[in-house]
Amino acid sequence: MIAKKGDWVRIHSILMEAGNRATGVPADTSNVPYELWDKGFLISDKAEIGEEVEIETITGRKIKGTLLETNPSYGHDFGEFIPEIILIDKQLKAIMGGLAQ
């Protein structure tokens, strides 16, 4: 997919390679690179996924990284459904004087 100038995109870059981290950082942390994922508006006229690009973030910072996707969405959730949560909700409302059990 080709992104055009001004498109909302997501990039990735490595800010610090593994082994170059501060000496006080735990071993499991220092053994992996320090990475950045960010979103912003593409500055160049066009680019393809995988290319090195520069973006302008919503706060006006200009940063470079590898283009990952265009029009990225938020893909988080609150996990799987847990039936006990419904029971807790009903009990809490009863305690607080809300709905009866």
C-alpha positions in Angstrom: 0.0 0.0 0.0 1.3 3.5 -0.8 0.9 6.3 1.7 0.6 9.9 0.5 1.7 13.1 2.0 -0.5 14.1 4.9 -1.8 10.5 5.5 -2.0 9.4 9.1 0.6 6.6 9.5 2.4 4.5 12.1 6.1 4.1 12.2 8.7 2.1 14.2 12.3 2.8 15.0 15.0 1.5 17.2 16.3 4.3 19.5 19.0 2.3 21.2 20.5 -1.1 20.3 20.6 -3.9 22.9 23.8 -3.7 25.0 23.9 0.1 24.9 21.4 0.6 27.7 22.3 2.2 31.0 24.4 0.0 33.4 21.7 0.0 36.1 19.0 -1.4 33.7 18.1 -5.1 34.5 19.7 -7.7 32.3 16.4 -8.8 30.7 15.8 -5.1 29.6 19.4 -4.4 28.5 19.3 -7.4 26.2 16.6 -6.0 24.0 16.6 -2.8 21.9 14.9 0.4 23.1 12.1 0.8 20.5 9.6 3.5 19.4 6.2 3.1 17.8 4.5 6.4 17.0 1.8 7.9 14.7 1.7 11.1 12.7 1.3 12.7 9.3 3.5 11.6 6.5 5.8 14.4 5.4 7.2 13.0 2.1 5.1 12.9 -1.1 4.6 9.2 -1.0 6.0 6.0 0.6 5.5 2.3 0.7 5.2 0.1 3.8 8.8 -0.8 4.9 10.4 2.4 3.7 12.2 4.9 6.0 10.0 8.0 6.4 9.6 11.2 8.3 6.4 12.1 10.1 5.0 15.0 12.0 3.3 13.9 15.2 0.1 15.5 16.5 2.2 17.5 18.9 4.4 18.9 16.0 7.5 16.7 16.6 9.3 15.5 13.4 10.6 11.9 13.7 11.9 9.2 11.4 11.2 5.5 11.3 10.1 2.6 9.2 6.5 2.9 7.8 4.3 0.2 9.3 0.8 1.1 8.3 -1.5 3.8 7.1 -4.6 4.9 9.0 -3.7 2.8 12.1 -6.5 2.0 14.5 -6.6 1.4 18.2 -6.7 -2.3 18.8 -6.9 -2.6 22.6 -9.6 -4.2 24.6 -10.2 -5.2 28.2 -9.6 -8.9 27.7 -11.9 -11.9 27.7 -15.4 -11.9 29.3 -15.3 -13.0 32.9 -18.7 -14.1 34.2 -17.8 -13.3 37.8 -17.6 -9.6 36.9 -21.3 -9.5 36.3 -22.0 -10.9 39.8 -19.5 -8.4 41.3 -21.3 -5.5 39.5 -24.7 -6.6 40.9 -23.3 -7.0 44.4 -21.6 -3.6 44.3 -24.7 -1.8 43.1 -26.7 -3.4 45.9 -24.2 -2.4 48.5 -24.1 1.2 47.2 -27.9 1.4 47.2 -28.4 1.0 43.5 -30.2 -1.9 41.8 -31.4 -4.7 44.0 -29.9 -8.2 43.6 
